[in-house]
């Protein structure tokens, strides 16, 4: 279903300017990642600590690989962006990995990404990424962070637009309810309430930008179970 939703949404998005972010339910699925690559959609997806990377000794357990190869001086720090916990920073270890299944001259590459907080370095999140080989580290680490806005949008839809309140027995009724709830939630998301000037915004913004944690013009688009971050022209 996720693949069908992506295939349906992509033609309406700017060609060559779309990145997919997903949690580990999708990230650990090799068929899902292959579908994105065949569709030429760059991605950064969350994976589990025991994710296999390459079919060779020493590359079959991601957490052990990080423990062995990630030197302390190789971790770089980037702002986490606005969140419910206020501004934070993340430390990232990003490493380009061999891609034997990628044709020479394809212009694409693969990366491992690991994220931790400075005060809890033993607690890490793990990611696999595929995309244009000239992608910078700064751009790679922005993609997982874009999911925060999507998660906040889902919370808003559940609390303010009834997305979690339904008692239906058939798919069509459920689909219509979810569609209407998301449409209703879109209004407060893009149109501030009358007293917005006296209230702290739920989603801080900067003039001319949809989200200060993303590059100019980059906006998150929710497709229910997964997220696509796309930049508008």
HELIX and SHEET records of a PDB file:
HELIX    1   1 UNK A    2  UNK A   10  1                                   9    
HELIX    2   2 UNK A   24  UNK A   27  1                                   4    
HELIX    3   3 UNK A   30  UNK A   38  1                                   9    
HELIX    4   4 UNK A   62  UNK A   69  1                                   8    
HELIX    5   5 UNK A   72  UNK A   74  5                                   3    
HELIX    6   6 UNK A  137  UNK A  160  1                                  24    
HELIX    7   7 UNK A  171  UNK A  190  1                                  20    
HELIX    8   8 UNK A  196  UNK A  198  5                                   3    
SHEET    1   A 8 UNK A  76  UNK A  81  0                                        
SHEET    2   A 8 UNK A  88  UNK A  97 -1                                        
SHEET    3   A 8 UNK A 108  UNK A 117 -1                                        
SHEET    4   A 8 UNK A 120  UNK A 132 -1                                        
SHEET    5   A 8 UNK A  42  UNK A  47 -1                                        
SHEET    6   A 8 UNK A  18  UNK A  22  1                                        
SHEET    7   A 8 UNK A 226  UNK A 231 -1                                        
SHEET    8   A 8 UNK A 218  UNK A 223 -1                                        
END                                                                             
